[in-house]
Amino acid sequence: MSDLIIYFSRNGENYFGGELKNIKKGNTEVIAEYISEFTGGDLFKVEALSEYPDDYMECIDVAKKEQQNDERPELKQYLDDISSYDTIYIGFPNWWGTLPMPMWTQLEKLDFTGKTVKAFVTHEGSGFGSSERDLKKLCSCAEIKKGLSVPGGNVYDVKDTVKAWTEE
Ligand SMILES: Cc1cc2nc3c(=O)[nH]c(=O)nc-3n(C[C@H](O)[C@H](O)[C@H](O)COP(=O)(O)O)c2cc1C
């Protein structure tokens, strides 16, 4: 039995403390890779079939509409079976206060009965927002442990914190 890291992360133009920057690797992906390094866990990246715009402002609009319409965007690939894992790490950026809609598409397909869930979020000030409440619905039947919240601009400074959290 082993660990699995299911995450969503977007590279491209993003906002860091009032400044737009182009990043090659998404913030959440950096944390997901630390977790994999520390736990030996498998990584599964949730990717929408229709890619989000590179332009930050355009992406903001697309994501807001998806959330308002409660959409379940199609994914490039789906994970169907998590029965061989014990602990599932679930990572995402805070998008408009909660998980990006592709995470809803993926998580609703999985059976979390008997699993331990550890969630992590990267954000620009809102922390988990309402995502912890949403995760309780999305991963009902799982035991949800204390989550980890990291400001997007700090992901390269928190490796030790992430290690300690995986060991909790
Ligand atoms: C569409 C969109 C919506 C966002 N909404 C929020 C928000 O409501 N609150 C917040 O603190 N940060 C928000 N952010 C900032 C991201 O959560 C933050 O930059 C995060 O670290 C991005 O992670 P990623 O690089 O893994 O995609 C938003 C970013 C995008 C692109």
PDBQT file of the ligand as one rigid body, heavy atoms in Angstrom, charges set to zero:
ROOT
HETATM    1  C1  LIG A 201      -8.445  31.466 -11.940  1.00  0.00    +0.000 C 
HETATM    2  C2  LIG A 201      -7.735  31.841 -10.680  1.00  0.00    +0.000 A 
HETATM    3  C3  LIG A 201      -8.464  32.161  -9.544  1.00  0.00    +0.000 A 
HETATM    4  C4  LIG A 201      -7.801  32.456  -8.349  1.00  0.00    +0.000 A 
HETATM    5  N1  LIG A 201      -8.545  32.735  -7.227  1.00  0.00    +0.000 NA
HETATM    6  C5  LIG A 201      -7.903  32.959  -6.050  1.00  0.00    +0.000 A 
HETATM    7  C6  LIG A 201      -8.647  33.190  -4.849  1.00  0.00    +0.000 A 
HETATM    8  O1  LIG A 201      -9.867  33.226  -4.840  1.00  0.00    +0.000 OA
HETATM    9  N2  LIG A 201      -7.947  33.394  -3.691  1.00  0.00    +0.000 N 
HETATM   10  C7  LIG A 201      -6.579  33.365  -3.642  1.00  0.00    +0.000 A 
HETATM   11  O2  LIG A 201      -5.995  33.528  -2.579  1.00  0.00    +0.000 OA
HETATM   12  N3  LIG A 201      -5.845  33.127  -4.780  1.00  0.00    +0.000 NA
HETATM   13  C8  LIG A 201      -6.476  32.943  -5.969  1.00  0.00    +0.000 A 
HETATM   14  N4  LIG A 201      -5.744  32.690  -7.097  1.00  0.00    +0.000 N 
HETATM   15  C9  LIG A 201      -4.278  32.607  -6.996  1.00  0.00    +0.000 C 
HETATM   16  C10 LIG A 201      -3.800  31.159  -6.983  1.00  0.00    +0.000 C 
HETATM   17  O3  LIG A 201      -4.490  30.405  -6.000  1.00  0.00    +0.000 OA
HETATM   18  C11 LIG A 201      -2.298  31.084  -6.677  1.00  0.00    +0.000 C 
HETATM   19  O4  LIG A 201      -1.571  31.886  -7.555  1.00  0.00    +0.000 OA
HETATM   20  C12 LIG A 201      -1.804  29.637  -6.745  1.00  0.00    +0.000 C 
HETATM   21  O5  LIG A 201      -0.563  29.522  -6.087  1.00  0.00    +0.000 OA
HETATM   22  C13 LIG A 201      -1.652  29.127  -8.165  1.00  0.00    +0.000 C 
HETATM   23  O6  LIG A 201      -1.207  27.806  -8.137  1.00  0.00    +0.000 OA
HETATM   24  P1  LIG A 201      -0.711  27.033  -9.441  1.00  0.00    +0.000 P 
HETATM   25  O7  LIG A 201       0.507  27.784  -9.936  1.00  0.00    +0.000 OA
HETATM   26  O8  LIG A 201      -0.360  25.678  -8.940  1.00  0.00    +0.000 OA
HETATM   27  O9  LIG A 201      -1.827  27.008 -10.433  1.00  0.00    +0.000 OA
HETATM   28  C14 LIG A 201      -6.384  32.448  -8.310  1.00  0.00    +0.000 A 
HETATM   29  C15 LIG A 201      -5.659  32.170  -9.477  1.00  0.00    +0.000 A 
HETATM   30  C16 LIG A 201      -6.311  31.878 -10.656  1.00  0.00    +0.000 A 
HETATM   31  C17 LIG A 201      -5.515  31.587 -11.895  1.00  0.00    +0.000 C 
ENDROOT
TORSDOF 0
